[in-house]
C-alpha cells in the first residue's frame, strides 16, 4: 500500500488508567462535509461516571448530549461512541475484551448499542480513553488513526475505493501501521481496526468489524458489532476505518485496587472452564454452535422463517460436523486471558463464489446465530455453504442475523406468491435454494438493483416496498415478518415461551437475545408459572445482562460454564442466575475499582442505564407501548402446515386455554389460538411494565427515575411531555 496522505494531526498526553477509568474521551469531529476536522479530549465528571458506570452507559450519556429529538441517523450530529468499561482489558478474568458501540440506528430509528470482541476496546482504553466519540461527516473517505504509544490522533485520506470490503481494509491496515516495527507480527498484534464493507453504502443492516491479530494463524480476524446498522453510520460518515495501536500489554494497565483478589477469582473460573467445559457446552471445541442440535431437540431451531422448530436434516449441521470443520487445539480467545476460547475459525477454506472465488481464507465462525440465520431459517443444511455465506457477510459488512432473517422472509413471500421471478431479478428464492440465495447476498452487497437494495434495508422497509411496488399482501407480511422495532429477530423460536415473547419484543432495541433468554426456564422447566413470575424474570435478567455492557465483559463466562454443583445448591430462577458467578462479578468489579458494590448494586447500576435508554427513545419519538409489538408468527402458527407439523401439541394448547378443538377446522384452530395468545401478550406487557416501574404506556414514572437517581432536569422534561394521568395504574 502506498503512503497515505495525512489530512490532520493532533497530539495528546495519554492519561493513565486509575482503578479501571481514565475519565477521558477521545473526541473526533469530521465537520459537515467541509474538511473542518477537529480533535479534543473531553473529561468525564465523577457524577457522570457514577450515573453511567461505563461502556454502553457512557455511550448513551454522551450521545444524549450530542443529539436532540429531531436528529436522524444520517445527520452529522449522530455519533458513534465506542466504550469498554472499567473491567475492559483485564487479562486475569475470561471474557474481558468487550466494548460497546452506541449510535442512532438506521434500522430502528432510535438508540442502538452493539457489542464486539476483538482488541479495539482494550487498546483504545490503554491509549488513554474510556470512550472514542466520532461526530460529523467527512468531505472525503478517511482513515482515523489513534497512536496510543506516541499520543497522536491522525486523519488520512483513505486509499480504498467505495467497493472495498472489511477483510481487504483490515489486512492492509494491519500491514501499513506495523511497517516500522522490528517485530512485525507483534506490531500487527498491537493494532485493531474497525471497518465495514461496501454494502454499508445503501444497506441499513451493516455492522462494524473489530479486528484482532491471530499470531498463530498469522491473520487478522474479525469480531462483529453486528446489529443495528453501526457500519452503515460509519460509512455514511465517510470513514473507511478507525485504527488504534498500543504496544506492550502487561495485564495490569487497569491499575486494579486489589490485584490478588482479581487473580484469585480469575484462577477459580479458569479451573471451572478446564474441568467442566468438555461436559457442559464445549465452547473450546465448537463455540456456540454446540446449540444447533439442542435447539432442534426442543423445537426451538428456526426453520423456514420460524415456521418450524425441527428438521430431519439436523445431523448435517450437528455441532460434531462444525467441530470437524473448525481448527482445533488453538487458544481461540478474542482477548488475552480468555480460556473459554469460543472464537472458532475454519482455516484454509476455499471460496466457491463471489469476487474472491478460488481464494483460501480463514473464516470466523459461524457461531450458533449464524449457523441458524445462514442455515436452518432459510432452509439450508449445508455447513460449508453457511461458512462461505458467513465469510462474505462479514466481508461486505452485513449483520448475519438480520441478513438470514430477511432472506427467510423473502423466501416465504416468494413461496406464497407475494413476489415472483420478475420482482427478484430472476432469482428463485425457494427455501433451500443455495445457488440463488448466495447470489442474492452478492447482489445485496453490490446494490445491484432496486430489489437487492430494498432487501438490504430490512424487513420493515421491505413490507412497505413490496406492498407499494408489487401489491404484496400487507397483512400476510405483517404476520410473517419476524421483526420488532425495525430489528430482525435473532435465531430462536419464541412461540411456545410466553416469557421469551417479552425477552424479544419487550426490549429496549428490538428482538435481540442479549436482554433475556428465558425459554428453558419458562417452556421446558416450567419455573415461571404466573405472569408475575415471568415479569420478575423480565426485570432481573435484562438488567443483569445489561451490566456486562457497562463494564466491558462477555456474557458467555457467566452461564455457558457453571460450577458443577450449581443446580444442586440452587433451584429454579436462582440456579439460572448462577449465584457464584454473580459473586465473581461483584468481587472483580470491587477488585479493579476499589469500590464496595453488592449483587443488588449490579442491578441498580444497570437499571439506571436501562431506564435512561428508555427515556432517550421516548425523546426520539419511540419508547412507548405502540413500539412494543409482536408479529403473529412470534405467537404461534400462522398457516395450516405449521399447525399440522404438531397437531396434537397445538390441540392440547387449545384445551389448556379452555377451547375445545373438536370439530374445528385447522384454520379455525389457528384463529382461536392466535386470539388467545394475543390476550396473553397484553397480560404479559402489563405485568412487565408494572414490575419495571413504568406506566401503562411503557414510560418510566417520575418515581422510578427519582429512585434511580437519573431525574435530571432534561430527563424530567421529556417525561412530563408524555406522562398522562390515564396511563397510571389503578393500584
C-alpha positions as CSV (number, residue, x, y, z in Angstrom):
1,X,0.0,0.0,0.0
2,X,1.3,3.4,-0.9
3,X,1.9,6.1,1.7
4,X,-1.4,7.6,2.8
5,X,-1.9,11.4,2.6
6,X,-2.1,13.0,6.0
7,X,-5.0,15.4,6.3
8,X,-4.9,16.3,10.0
9,X,-2.8,15.5,13.1
10,X,-3.0,16.3,16.8
11,X,-1.0,15.3,19.8
12,X,-2.3,14.5,23.3
13,X,-0.8,13.2,26.6
14,X,-2.2,9.7,27.3
15,X,-3.9,9.8,30.6
16,X,-3.1,6.8,32.9
17,X,-5.9,4.5,33.9
18,X,-6.7,4.6,37.6
19,X,-8.7,1.7,39.0
20,X,-10.4,1.0,35.7
21,X,-11.0,4.5,34.4
22,X,-9.2,7.3,32.6
23,X,-12.3,9.6,32.8
24,X,-11.3,11.0,29.4
25,X,-12.9,10.8,26.0
26,X,-11.2,10.9,22.6
27,X,-13.5,13.2,20.6
28,X,-13.1,13.5,16.8
29,X,-15.3,15.8,14.7
30,X,-15.2,15.4,10.9
31,X,-17.2,18.5,10.2
32,X,-20.1,18.7,7.8
33,X,-18.6,17.6,4.5
34,X,-16.3,20.7,4.7
35,X,-13.0,19.3,5.7
36,X,-13.0,21.0,9.1
37,X,-11.6,18.2,11.2
38,X,-11.1,18.7,14.9
39,X,-10.0,16.7,17.9
40,X,-10.1,17.3,21.7
41,X,-10.0,15.3,24.9
42,X,-13.2,15.6,27.0
43,X,-13.2,14.9,30.7
44,X,-15.9,12.8,32.3
45,X,-17.1,14.0,35.7
46,X,-17.4,11.8,38.8
47,X,-21.1,12.3,38.6
48,X,-21.3,11.1,35.0
49,X,-19.2,8.0,35.9
50,X,-21.4,7.2,38.9
51,X,-24.6,7.5,36.9
52,X,-23.5,5.6,33.8
53,X,-20.8,3.2,35.1
54,X,-19.0,2.7,31.7
55,X,-19.3,1.1,28.3
56,X,-22.8,1.4,26.9
57,X,-23.8,3.8,29.7
58,X,-21.0,6.2,28.7
59,X,-22.1,5.9,25.1
60,X,-25.7,6.7,25.8
61,X,-24.8,9.6,28.1
62,X,-22.5,11.2,25.5
63,X,-25.0,10.6,22.7
64,X,-27.8,12.2,24.7
65,X,-25.6,15.4,24.9
66,X,-24.9,15.3,21.2
67,X,-28.3,14.9,19.6
68,X,-31.8,16.3,20.0
69,X,-35.3,15.0,19.4
70,X,-35.1,15.7,15.7
71,X,-31.7,14.2,15.0
72,X,-31.7,11.4,12.4
73,X,-29.3,8.6,11.9
74,X,-27.7,10.3,8.8
75,X,-27.3,13.7,10.4
76,X,-23.7,14.9,11.2
77,X,-24.8,15.2,14.8
78,X,-25.4,11.5,15.1
79,X,-22.3,9.9,16.7
80,X,-20.6,6.6,17.0
81,X,-19.3,6.2,20.5
82,X,-17.2,3.1,21.4
83,X,-16.6,2.4,25.1
84,X,-15.3,-0.5,27.0
85,X,-15.8,-0.1,30.8
86,X,-13.9,-0.4,34.0
87,X,-13.2,-4.1,33.6
88,X,-12.5,-3.9,29.8
89,X,-8.9,-5.0,29.2
90,X,-8.2,-7.0,32.3
91,X,-6.4,-10.3,31.5
92,X,-7.0,-12.1,34.7
93,X,-10.7,-13.0,34.2
94,X,-12.0,-14.6,31.0
95,X,-14.1,-12.5,28.5
96,X,-12.9,-9.0,29.4
97,X,-12.2,-7.6,25.9
98,X,-15.7,-6.4,25.1
99,X,-16.7,-2.9,24.1
100,X,-20.0,-1.3,23.1
101,X,-20.8,1.0,20.1
102,X,-23.7,3.4,20.6
103,X,-25.4,5.3,17.8
104,X,-28.8,6.3,16.4
105,X,-29.7,3.3,14.2
106,X,-30.8,3.5,10.5
107,X,-32.7,0.2,11.1
108,X,-34.7,1.2,14.2
109,X,-34.5,5.0,14.1
110,X,-33.7,5.1,17.8
111,X,-30.7,4.4,20.0
112,X,-28.8,1.2,19.5
113,X,-25.9,-0.4,21.4
114,X,-23.9,-3.2,19.8
115,X,-21.2,-5.2,21.4
116,X,-18.0,-6.6,19.9
117,X,-14.9,-8.5,21.0
118,X,-11.5,-8.0,19.4
119,X,-8.8,-5.7,20.7
120,X,-10.1,-2.3,19.9
121,X,-11.9,-1.7,23.2
122,X,-8.9,-2.5,25.4
123,X,-6.3,-0.8,23.2
124,X,-8.3,2.5,22.9
125,X,-8.6,2.4,26.7
126,X,-4.9,1.7,27.2
127,X,-4.3,4.7,24.8
128,X,-5.8,6.9,27.5
129,X,-9.6,6.9,26.7
130,X,-12.7,5.5,28.3
131,X,-14.6,6.3,25.1
132,X,-13.9,7.1,21.5
133,X,-16.5,9.6,20.2
134,X,-16.9,10.2,16.5
135,X,-19.1,13.1,15.1
136,X,-19.7,14.7,11.8
137,X,-19.4,13.7,8.1
138,X,-16.1,13.9,6.3
139,X,-15.7,15.6,2.9
140,X,-13.9,12.5,1.5
141,X,-13.2,9.0,2.6
142,X,-10.8,8.9,5.5
143,X,-8.9,6.6,7.9
144,X,-8.7,7.7,11.6
145,X,-5.6,6.5,13.5
146,X,-5.0,6.7,17.2
147,X,-1.4,6.0,18.2
148,X,-1.6,5.3,22.0
149,X,2.2,5.0,22.3
150,X,3.1,8.3,20.8
151,X,0.0,10.2,21.9
152,X,-1.2,11.1,18.3
153,X,-4.5,11.2,16.5
154,X,-4.3,11.4,12.8
155,X,-6.7,11.5,9.9
156,X,-5.6,10.2,6.5
157,X,-7.2,10.2,3.1
158,X,-8.4,6.7,2.5
159,X,-6.6,4.7,-0.3
160,X,-9.6,2.4,-0.6
161,X,-12.5,2.8,-3.0
162,X,-16.1,2.5,-2.1
163,X,-16.3,-1.1,-3.1
164,X,-13.6,-2.1,-0.6
165,X,-14.6,-4.6,2.0
166,X,-13.6,-5.4,5.5
167,X,-11.0,-8.1,5.1
168,X,-9.2,-6.1,2.5
169,X,-9.2,-2.9,4.6
170,X,-8.3,-4.8,7.8
171,X,-5.4,-6.7,6.3
172,X,-3.9,-3.7,4.5
173,X,-4.1,-1.5,7.6
174,X,-2.5,-4.1,9.9
175,X,0.3,-4.3,7.4
176,X,0.6,-0.5,7.0
177,X,0.7,0.6,10.6
178,X,3.1,-2.2,11.6
179,X,5.6,-1.4,8.8
180,X,8.1,0.3,11.1
181,X,8.0,-2.4,13.8
182,X,11.1,-4.5,14.2
183,X,8.9,-7.4,15.2
184,X,6.2,-7.2,12.5
185,X,4.0,-9.9,13.9
186,X,3.8,-8.4,17.4
187,X,3.4,-5.0,15.7
188,X,0.3,-6.3,13.9
189,X,-1.0,-7.7,17.2
190,X,-0.8,-4.2,18.8
191,X,-3.3,-2.9,16.2
192,X,-7.0,-3.1,16.0
193,X,-9.1,-1.9,13.0
194,X,-12.8,-1.0,13.0
195,X,-14.3,-1.3,9.5
196,X,-17.2,-2.3,7.4
197,X,-17.9,-3.3,3.8
198,X,-19.4,-1.9,0.6
199,X,-22.9,-2.9,1.5
200,X,-22.9,-0.1,4.1
201,X,-23.4,2.5,1.3
202,X,-27.0,1.5,0.9
203,X,-27.9,-1.1,3.5
204,X,-29.4,-0.4,6.9
205,X,-28.2,-3.7,8.4
206,X,-24.4,-3.3,8.2
207,X,-22.3,-3.7,11.3
208,X,-18.8,-2.8,12.2
209,X,-16.0,-5.4,12.2
210,X,-13.4,-5.2,15.1
211,X,-10.1,-6.9,14.4
212,X,-7.6,-8.8,16.4
213,X,-4.4,-10.3,15.0
214,X,-4.1,-14.0,15.5
215,X,-0.3,-14.7,16.0
216,X,-0.6,-18.4,15.4
217,X,-2.6,-18.2,12.2
218,X,-0.8,-15.0,11.1
219,X,-4.1,-13.4,10.0
220,X,-6.2,-10.6,11.2
221,X,-9.6,-11.9,12.4
222,X,-12.9,-10.1,12.8
223,X,-15.4,-9.8,15.6
224,X,-18.7,-8.0,14.9
225,X,-20.6,-5.2,16.5
226,X,-23.1,-6.6,14.0
227,X,-26.6,-5.4,14.9
228,X,-28.4,-2.1,14.4
229,X,-26.5,-0.6,11.4
230,X,-23.4,0.9,13.0
231,X,-21.4,0.1,9.9
232,X,-24.0,2.0,7.8
233,X,-23.4,5.0,10.0
234,X,-19.6,4.6,9.8
235,X,-19.6,4.6,6.0
236,X,-22.1,7.4,5.8
237,X,-19.6,9.5,7.8
238,X,-17.0,8.7,5.1
239,X,-14.9,6.6,7.5
240,X,-13.3,3.5,5.9
241,X,-11.6,2.6,9.2
242,X,-10.8,3.6,12.7
243,X,-7.4,2.2,13.8
244,X,-5.8,2.1,17.2
245,X,-2.2,1.0,18.1
246,X,-0.9,0.3,21.5
247,X,2.1,-1.9,22.2
248,X,3.2,-3.9,25.3
249,X,0.1,-5.2,27.1
250,X,1.1,-6.1,30.6
251,X,-2.2,-7.2,32.2
252,X,-2.2,-4.5,34.9
253,X,-3.0,-1.4,32.7
254,X,-6.3,-1.1,34.6
255,X,-4.4,-0.3,37.8
256,X,-6.6,-2.6,39.9
257,X,-7.1,-1.8,43.6
258,X,-6.7,-5.4,44.6
259,X,-4.7,-7.5,42.1
260,X,-4.5,-10.5,44.3
261,X,-8.3,-10.9,44.5
262,X,-8.6,-10.3,40.8
263,X,-6.1,-13.1,40.1
264,X,-7.7,-15.4,42.7
265,X,-11.2,-15.1,41.2
266,X,-9.9,-15.5,37.7
267,X,-8.0,-18.7,38.5
268,X,-11.1,-20.1,40.0
269,X,-13.0,-19.6,36.8
270,X,-10.2,-20.8,34.6
271,X,-10.2,-24.1,36.6
272,X,-14.0,-24.5,36.1
273,X,-13.5,-24.0,32.3
274,X,-10.7,-26.5,32.3
275,X,-12.6,-29.1,34.3
276,X,-16.2,-28.8,33.0
277,X,-16.3,-27.2,29.5
278,X,-16.0,-30.6,27.7
279,X,-19.0,-31.9,29.6
280,X,-21.1,-28.8,29.5
281,X,-21.1,-26.5,26.5
282,X,-17.9,-27.5,24.6
283,X,-17.1,-23.8,23.9
284,X,-13.4,-24.6,23.4
285,X,-14.2,-27.0,20.6
286,X,-17.2,-25.6,18.7
287,X,-18.2,-22.3,20.3
288,X,-21.9,-21.5,20.5
289,X,-22.6,-23.9,17.5
290,X,-23.0,-26.6,20.2
291,X,-26.6,-25.3,20.4
292,X,-27.6,-26.5,16.9
293,X,-28.9,-29.9,17.9
294,X,-30.1,-28.7,21.4
295,X,-32.4,-26.2,19.8
296,X,-33.7,-28.8,17.3
297,X,-34.5,-31.2,20.2
298,X,-36.8,-28.7,21.8
299,X,-38.5,-27.3,18.7
300,X,-36.5,-24.1,19.1
301,X,-34.4,-24.2,15.9
302,X,-35.8,-21.6,13.4
303,X,-36.6,-23.5,10.2
304,X,-38.1,-21.8,7.1
305,X,-38.7,-18.4,8.5
306,X,-39.5,-19.7,12.0
307,X,-42.4,-21.8,10.7
308,X,-41.0,-25.0,12.3
309,X,-38.6,-25.8,15.1
310,X,-37.1,-29.1,13.9
311,X,-35.8,-30.6,10.7
312,X,-34.8,-34.1,9.6
313,X,-31.5,-32.8,8.2
314,X,-30.3,-31.6,11.6
315,X,-27.4,-34.1,11.6
316,X,-26.0,-32.2,8.6
317,X,-25.4,-29.2,10.9
318,X,-24.7,-31.1,14.1
319,X,-22.1,-29.5,16.3
320,X,-19.8,-32.5,15.6
321,X,-19.8,-31.5,11.9
322,X,-18.8,-28.0,12.8
323,X,-16.2,-29.3,15.2
324,X,-14.6,-31.2,12.3
325,X,-14.6,-28.0,10.2
326,X,-13.0,-25.8,12.9
327,X,-9.3,-25.9,13.5
328,X,-8.8,-27.5,16.9
329,X,-6.1,-27.1,19.6
330,X,-5.6,-23.3,19.3
331,X,-6.4,-20.8,22.1
332,X,-9.2,-19.1,20.3
333,X,-9.8,-16.2,22.7
334,X,-10.6,-12.8,21.2
335,X,-8.8,-11.0,24.1
336,X,-5.8,-12.0,26.2
337,X,-6.6,-14.4,29.1
338,X,-9.9,-15.8,27.8
339,X,-9.6,-19.5,28.3
340,X,-13.2,-20.1,27.1
341,X,-11.7,-19.8,23.6
342,X,-15.0,-19.7,21.8
343,X,-13.8,-17.7,18.8
344,X,-13.6,-20.7,16.5
345,X,-12.5,-20.5,12.9
346,X,-12.4,-22.5,9.7
347,X,-8.9,-22.3,8.2
348,X,-7.8,-22.7,4.5
349,X,-11.4,-22.6,3.4
350,X,-11.7,-22.2,-0.4
351,X,-14.5,-19.9,-1.5
352,X,-16.7,-21.1,-4.4
353,X,-18.5,-17.9,-5.4
354,X,-18.2,-14.2,-5.5
355,X,-15.3,-11.7,-6.0
356,X,-12.8,-13.9,-4.1
357,X,-13.8,-17.2,-5.7
358,X,-10.9,-19.6,-5.5
359,X,-9.2,-17.9,-2.6
360,X,-8.4,-19.8,0.6
361,X,-9.4,-17.8,3.7
362,X,-9.8,-18.1,7.4
363,X,-13.5,-17.7,8.3
364,X,-14.5,-16.6,11.8
365,X,-17.3,-18.9,13.0
366,X,-20.0,-19.5,12.3
367,X,-21.4,-19.2,15.8
368,X,-24.9,-20.6,16.5
369,X,-26.7,-17.4,15.4
370,X,-25.1,-17.6,12.0
371,X,-25.3,-21.3,11.7
372,X,-29.1,-20.8,12.0
373,X,-29.5,-17.5,10.2
374,X,-27.5,-18.5,7.2
375,X,-28.7,-22.1,7.6
376,X,-31.9,-23.5,9.0
377,X,-34.0,-20.4,8.9
378,X,-33.6,-20.2,5.2
379,X,-33.9,-24.0,4.7
380,X,-30.2,-24.7,4.1
381,X,-28.5,-27.5,6.0
382,X,-25.0,-27.4,4.4
383,X,-22.3,-26.1,6.8
384,X,-19.8,-25.3,4.0
385,X,-22.4,-23.1,2.3
386,X,-23.1,-21.4,5.6
387,X,-19.4,-20.9,6.3
388,X,-19.0,-19.2,2.8
389,X,-22.1,-17.0,3.4
390,X,-20.6,-16.1,6.8
391,X,-17.4,-15.0,5.3
392,X,-19.0,-12.8,2.7
393,X,-21.4,-11.3,5.2
394,X,-18.5,-10.2,7.3
395,X,-16.5,-9.0,4.3
396,X,-19.4,-7.0,2.9
397,X,-20.4,-5.7,6.4
398,X,-23.7,-7.4,6.8
399,X,-25.1,-8.4,10.2
400,X,-25.6,-12.2,9.7
401,X,-28.7,-12.4,11.9
402,X,-30.6,-9.7,10.0
403,X,-29.3,-11.0,6.7
404,X,-30.7,-14.5,7.3
405,X,-34.0,-13.4,8.7
406,X,-34.5,-11.1,5.8
407,X,-33.8,-13.8,3.2
408,X,-36.1,-16.2,5.1
409,X,-38.9,-13.6,5.0
410,X,-38.3,-13.1,1.2
411,X,-38.3,-16.9,0.7
412,X,-41.7,-17.3,2.3
413,X,-43.0,-14.3,0.4
414,X,-41.8,-16.0,-2.8
415,X,-43.3,-19.3,-2.0
416,X,-46.6,-17.6,-1.1
417,X,-46.6,-15.9,-4.5
418,X,-46.4,-12.4,-3.0
419,X,-43.3,-11.8,-5.1
420,X,-42.1,-13.6,-8.3
421,X,-39.1,-14.0,-10.6
422,X,-39.7,-10.7,-12.3
423,X,-39.5,-8.9,-8.9
424,X,-36.4,-10.7,-7.7
425,X,-34.4,-10.2,-10.9
426,X,-34.8,-13.8,-11.9
427,X,-33.8,-15.3,-8.6
428,X,-35.8,-18.3,-7.5
429,X,-35.9,-17.8,-3.7
430,X,-37.4,-21.0,-2.6
431,X,-36.3,-22.2,0.8
432,X,-33.1,-24.2,0.4
433,X,-32.1,-22.7,-3.0
434,X,-28.4,-22.3,-2.2
435,X,-27.2,-21.0,-5.5
436,X,-29.8,-18.2,-5.8
437,X,-29.6,-17.3,-2.1
438,X,-25.9,-16.8,-2.3
439,X,-26.3,-14.8,-5.5
440,X,-28.9,-12.6,-3.6
441,X,-26.2,-11.9,-0.9
442,X,-23.8,-10.8,-3.5
443,X,-26.4,-8.6,-5.2
444,X,-27.5,-7.1,-1.9
445,X,-23.8,-6.1,-1.2
446,X,-23.4,-4.6,-4.6
447,X,-26.8,-2.8,-4.5
448,X,-27.2,-4.4,-8.0
449,X,-30.9,-3.5,-8.5
450,X,-33.9,-2.0,-6.7
451,X,-35.0,-5.3,-5.2
452,X,-31.5,-6.0,-3.8
453,X,-31.2,-2.6,-2.2
454,X,-34.7,-2.9,-0.7
455,X,-33.7,-6.4,0.7
456,X,-30.6,-4.9,2.3
457,X,-32.7,-2.4,4.3
458,X,-34.6,-4.9,6.4
459,X,-38.0,-6.4,6.8
460,X,-39.7,-3.3,8.0
461,X,-38.5,-1.4,4.9
462,X,-39.4,-4.4,2.7
463,X,-43.0,-4.5,3.9
464,X,-43.5,-1.0,2.6
465,X,-41.6,-1.6,-0.5
466,X,-43.2,-4.9,-1.6
467,X,-46.7,-3.7,-0.8
468,X,-46.4,-0.4,-2.6
469,X,-44.3,-1.6,-5.5
470,X,-45.7,-5.0,-6.2
471,X,-49.0,-5.0,-4.3
472,X,-47.9,-7.8,-1.9
473,X,-50.5,-8.5,0.8
474,X,-49.5,-6.3,3.8
475,X,-51.5,-8.3,6.4
476,X,-49.6,-11.5,5.5
477,X,-46.3,-9.8,5.6
478,X,-47.1,-8.3,9.0
479,X,-47.9,-11.8,10.3
480,X,-44.8,-13.5,9.0
481,X,-42.2,-10.7,9.1
482,X,-40.1,-11.5,12.1
483,X,-39.0,-8.1,13.3
484,X,-39.7,-5.8,16.1
485,X,-38.9,-2.0,16.3
486,X,-37.3,-2.4,12.9
487,X,-34.8,-5.1,14.0
488,X,-34.9,-8.6,12.7
489,X,-35.5,-11.4,15.3
490,X,-32.4,-13.5,16.3
491,X,-32.3,-17.2,15.9
492,X,-34.6,-18.8,18.5
493,X,-38.3,-19.7,18.0
494,X,-40.1,-18.0,20.9
495,X,-43.6,-19.1,20.0
496,X,-44.1,-21.5,22.9
497,X,-42.5,-19.4,25.6
498,X,-44.6,-16.5,26.8
499,X,-41.6,-15.2,28.8
500,X,-39.5,-15.2,25.7
501,X,-42.1,-13.1,23.9
502,X,-41.1,-10.5,26.3
503,X,-37.4,-11.4,26.0
504,X,-37.6,-10.5,22.4
505,X,-40.4,-7.9,22.0
506,X,-40.4,-6.0,25.3
507,X,-36.8,-4.9,24.8
508,X,-35.0,-1.6,24.5
509,X,-33.7,-2.0,21.0
510,X,-35.6,-4.9,19.4
511,X,-35.7,-8.7,19.4
512,X,-32.1,-9.4,20.2
513,X,-31.4,-12.3,22.6
514,X,-28.8,-10.3,24.7
515,X,-31.6,-9.0,27.0
516,X,-33.2,-12.2,28.2
517,X,-33.1,-15.9,27.1
518,X,-35.8,-17.4,29.2
519,X,-37.1,-20.3,27.0
520,X,-35.8,-23.2,29.0
521,X,-36.7,-21.7,32.4
522,X,-40.2,-20.9,31.1
523,X,-41.1,-23.5,28.5
524,X,-39.0,-26.6,29.4
525,X,-38.6,-26.4,33.2
526,X,-41.9,-24.6,34.0
527,X,-40.2,-22.3,36.5
528,X,-42.2,-19.2,35.6
529,X,-45.9,-20.3,36.0
530,X,-47.5,-16.9,36.6
531,X,-47.3,-13.6,34.7
532,X,-45.8,-12.1,37.8
533,X,-43.0,-14.7,37.7
534,X,-42.4,-14.0,34.1
535,X,-42.3,-10.3,34.8
536,X,-39.8,-10.8,37.6
537,X,-37.5,-12.7,35.2
538,X,-38.0,-9.9,32.6
539,X,-36.9,-7.4,35.2
540,X,-33.9,-9.2,36.6
541,X,-32.3,-10.8,33.6
542,X,-32.4,-7.8,31.2
543,X,-30.8,-5.7,33.9
544,X,-28.3,-8.3,34.9
545,X,-27.2,-8.9,31.3
546,X,-27.0,-5.2,30.6
547,X,-24.4,-4.9,33.3
548,X,-21.9,-6.8,31.1
549,X,-22.2,-3.9,28.5
550,X,-21.4,-1.3,31.2
551,X,-18.2,-2.9,32.4
552,X,-16.6,-4.5,29.3
553,X,-17.3,-8.2,29.8
554,X,-18.6,-11.0,27.7
555,X,-21.7,-12.8,28.8
556,X,-20.6,-16.3,28.0
557,X,-18.4,-17.0,31.1
558,X,-21.4,-16.2,33.2
559,X,-23.6,-19.2,32.3
560,X,-22.0,-21.1,29.4
561,X,-19.8,-22.5,32.1
562,X,-21.2,-23.2,35.5
563,X,-19.9,-24.6,38.8
564,X,-20.5,-28.4,38.9
565,X,-22.9,-28.1,41.8
566,X,-24.8,-25.0,40.7
567,X,-28.1,-26.9,40.2
568,X,-27.6,-28.8,43.4
569,X,-27.1,-25.8,45.6
570,X,-29.7,-23.6,43.9
571,X,-33.1,-24.3,42.3
572,X,-35.3,-22.6,39.7
573,X,-34.6,-19.0,38.9
574,X,-31.8,-18.8,41.5
575,X,-29.9,-21.6,39.7
576,X,-30.4,-19.7,36.4
577,X,-28.7,-16.7,38.0
578,X,-25.5,-18.8,38.7
579,X,-25.0,-17.1,42.0
580,X,-21.4,-18.0,42.4
581,X,-20.5,-16.3,39.2
582,X,-22.6,-13.2,40.1
583,X,-20.4,-13.0,43.2
584,X,-17.4,-13.3,41.0
585,X,-18.5,-10.2,39.2
586,X,-19.0,-8.3,42.4
587,X,-15.5,-9.3,43.5
588,X,-13.7,-8.4,40.3
589,X,-15.5,-5.1,40.0
590,X,-14.5,-4.2,43.5
591,X,-11.0,-5.5,43.0
592,X,-10.5,-3.3,40.0
593,X,-12.3,-0.1,41.0
594,X,-11.7,-0.2,44.8
595,X,-15.5,0.2,45.3
596,X,-17.6,-2.0,47.5
597,X,-20.7,-2.9,45.5
598,X,-23.1,-5.8,46.2
599,X,-25.1,-8.1,44.0
600,X,-28.0,-5.7,44.4
601,X,-25.9,-2.8,43.2
602,X,-25.2,-4.6,39.9
603,X,-28.9,-4.4,39.2
604,X,-29.2,-0.8,40.3
605,X,-26.3,0.2,38.0
606,X,-28.0,-1.5,35.1
607,X,-31.5,-0.3,35.9
608,X,-30.3,3.3,35.8
609,X,-29.0,2.9,32.2
610,X,-31.9,0.7,31.2
611,X,-34.4,3.3,32.1
612,X,-32.3,6.2,30.8
613,X,-32.2,4.5,27.4
614,X,-36.0,4.0,27.5
615,X,-36.4,7.8,28.2
616,X,-33.9,8.5,25.4
617,X,-36.0,6.6,22.9
618,X,-39.1,8.4,24.2
619,X,-37.3,11.6,23.5
620,X,-36.8,10.4,19.9
621,X,-40.5,9.7,19.4
622,X,-40.3,6.0,20.2
623,X,-40.3,4.3,23.7
624,X,-44.0,3.7,24.2
625,X,-46.3,0.7,24.2
626,X,-47.0,1.3,20.5
627,X,-43.5,0.2,19.6
628,X,-43.6,-3.0,21.6
629,X,-45.4,-5.2,19.1
630,X,-45.1,-8.9,18.2
631,X,-45.9,-10.5,14.9
632,X,-48.4,-13.3,14.7
633,X,-45.6,-15.8,13.8
634,X,-43.9,-14.9,17.1
635,X,-47.1,-16.0,18.9
636,X,-47.8,-19.3,17.1
637,X,-48.8,-20.9,13.9
638,X,-49.9,-18.7,11.0
639,X,-50.6,-21.3,8.3
640,X,-52.0,-24.8,8.4
641,X,-48.8,-26.6,7.6
642,X,-47.3,-25.1,10.8
643,X,-50.2,-26.3,13.0
644,X,-50.2,-29.7,11.3
645,X,-46.5,-30.2,12.0
646,X,-47.5,-30.7,15.7
647,X,-51.3,-31.1,15.7
648,X,-51.6,-33.0,19.0
649,X,-49.4,-30.4,20.7
650,X,-51.4,-27.5,19.5
651,X,-54.7,-29.2,20.2
652,X,-53.6,-29.6,23.8
653,X,-52.6,-25.9,23.9
654,X,-56.2,-25.1,22.9
655,X,-57.6,-27.3,25.6
656,X,-55.3,-25.7,28.2
657,X,-56.8,-22.4,27.1
658,X,-60.3,-23.8,27.6
659,X,-61.0,-24.2,23.9
660,X,-62.4,-27.5,22.6
661,X,-60.6,-28.2,19.3
662,X,-63.0,-31.0,18.3
663,X,-65.0,-30.1,15.1
664,X,-62.9,-27.1,14.4
665,X,-61.1,-26.7,11.1
666,X,-57.3,-26.1,11.2
667,X,-57.9,-22.5,10.1
668,X,-60.3,-22.0,13.0
669,X,-57.9,-23.6,15.4
670,X,-55.2,-21.2,14.4
671,X,-57.5,-18.2,14.7
672,X,-58.6,-19.2,18.2
673,X,-55.1,-19.9,19.3
674,X,-53.8,-16.6,17.9
675,X,-56.6,-14.7,19.6
676,X,-56.0,-16.4,23.0
677,X,-52.2,-15.8,22.8
678,X,-52.7,-12.2,21.8
679,X,-54.6,-11.7,25.0
680,X,-51.8,-13.4,26.9
681,X,-49.4,-11.0,25.3
682,X,-51.3,-8.0,26.6
683,X,-51.3,-9.5,30.1
684,X,-47.6,-10.0,29.9
685,X,-47.0,-6.4,28.8
686,X,-49.0,-5.1,31.7
687,X,-47.2,-7.3,34.2
688,X,-43.7,-6.4,32.9
689,X,-44.4,-2.7,32.7
690,X,-45.6,-2.7,36.3
691,X,-42.5,-4.6,37.5
692,X,-40.2,-2.3,35.7
693,X,-41.8,0.8,37.3
694,X,-43.3,2.0,34.0
695,X,-46.9,3.2,33.4
696,X,-49.5,1.5,31.1
697,X,-47.9,3.2,28.1
698,X,-44.4,1.7,28.8
699,X,-42.9,5.0,30.1
700,X,-40.8,5.1,33.3
701,X,-42.6,7.0,36.0
702,X,-41.1,10.0,37.8
703,X,-40.9,7.9,40.9
704,X,-38.8,5.4,39.1
705,X,-36.2,7.9,37.7
706,X,-36.0,9.6,41.1
707,X,-35.4,6.2,42.8
708,X,-32.6,5.5,40.3
709,X,-31.0,9.0,40.5
710,X,-31.5,9.8,36.9
711,X,-34.0,12.5,37.4
712,X,-32.0,15.3,35.7
713,X,-33.9,18.3,34.5
714,X,-33.6,17.1,30.9
715,X,-35.0,13.6,31.7
716,X,-37.8,15.0,33.8
717,X,-38.7,17.4,31.0
718,X,-39.0,14.6,28.5
719,X,-41.2,12.5,30.9
720,X,-43.5,15.4,31.7
721,X,-44.3,15.8,28.0
722,X,-45.5,12.2,27.7
723,X,-46.8,11.1,31.1
724,X,-50.7,11.2,31.3
725,X,-53.0,10.5,34.2
726,X,-55.0,8.0,32.3
727,X,-51.9,5.8,31.8
728,X,-51.3,5.4,35.6
729,X,-52.0,2.0,37.2
730,X,-55.2,1.7,39.3
731,X,-53.3,0.3,42.3
